[in-house]
Amino acid sequence: MRGDMRGYIADSGTSGEKCLGNEGAVRDAIDAKGYVGICRKLETVIAGVRGDRSVRDLCREHDVSEALYYSWRDKILEGGKAALSGKDERQAEKELRRKIGELERVLGRKTYELEIAGEALRGWE
């Protein structure tokens, strides 16, 4: 697999087709700069993750800051993590978001009730 990735990324700087898949030619015609940029980001991050060379050397070679490299790396890893997460994890996250929404609504109602009670108490003074 690792050998396949090296070949996959190696051609990304020329036409971009290997990096983009079957639709590469169409996408290159639409926005070559954007899609080649994606391939170069992937190439840089994969080279850094492989560890063959230091991140500092890669960043100098590709003319990017180390902070930008680490930002790309984190985004790529997070995207991969999300893509590979199981249905149960996504379902659990969905349930947590639903529960958060429910709790926010309850909190809003209680805040409103407290405001009304405070106004009523001020009226008794």
N, C-alpha and C positions, 0 to 999 in steps of 0.2 A: 504493500500500500504506500509506504513512504516513497519508494521509487516512482510510483505513479504520480504522486503529488509534485515531485520535483519536475517531471516532464510537463505536467499540467501547468505549473506556474512559469516554467522557463520560457514558454512561447507567449506569455501574456503581454510582453512589452511591444511585440510587433503588430499583430493584427487584432489581438484581444479575443479571437474566436475561441481558443481553448479555455480561457478564463470565463467566458460568457456562455459557453454551451452552444447548442444548435442555432440559437437566434443571434449569434455574434455579429454576423455581417449586417443584419438589419439594425441592431443596436448601435454598431459603430457608425452607421450612416446618420443616425439620429443625434447622437451626442458622444463622439469619439473621446473627447477630453474627459468627461465624467466617468465613463466606463473603463477606460484605460487607467484612470486614477484609482478606481476600485481595485483593479488587478494589481497595480503597483503597491497599494496598501497591503493587500493579501500577501503579495510576494515578500514584502519587508517584514511583516509580522511573522510569517511562517519561517523565514530565515532566522529571525530572532528566537523564536520558540525552539527551533531545531538546536540552537546553541553552537553551531559550527563557528560562528564569529561573535564578537561582542556586540551588544546593542549599540554602544557608542560608535563602533566602526560602521555598522549598518546605517545608522542615522547620518553619519558624515557622507557616506556613499550616496544615499538617497536624498540628501540635503533636507532633512527634517529634524526637528528637535526631539530629544529623548522623551519629553513630556507628551508630545504629539504621538510618538510611537506607542507609548504606554496607554494612551487614550484609545488608539486604534486597537491595540491588543485586547484591552478590557472589553471594548464593544464587540469585537469578534468572538471572544470567549463567551460573553454573556449571550450573544445571539445563538451560538452553538449550543449552549446550555439550555436555552429556551426551546430550541428546535428538538433537542434530544430528550427533554423532560417528558415523563410519561403522562398519560391521560389522568391518572390519579392526582399527580402534582398540580396539574392545571385545574382540575376540579376542586381541589382543596383551596387553591388560590381564589377561584371564583366564589367559593363559599365564604371565605374570609372577607372578600370585598362586599358581598351581600350583607354579612353581619356588621361590618363597619358602617354601611349605609343605614342599616336599621338602628344602630346605636346613635348615629349622628341625628337621626330623626327624633329619637327618644330624648336626647340631650336638648334639642331645640324646643321640644314641647315643655320639658321641665324648666328651661330657662324662661320661656314665655309665662308659665304658671307662676314662677317666682317674681317676675316683673309685675304681674297683676296683683299678687299678694302684697308686694311692697307698696304699690299704689293704694291699695285698700287700707293698709296700715297707716299710711300718711294721711289718709282722709279721716281717720279716727282721732287724729291729734287735735 
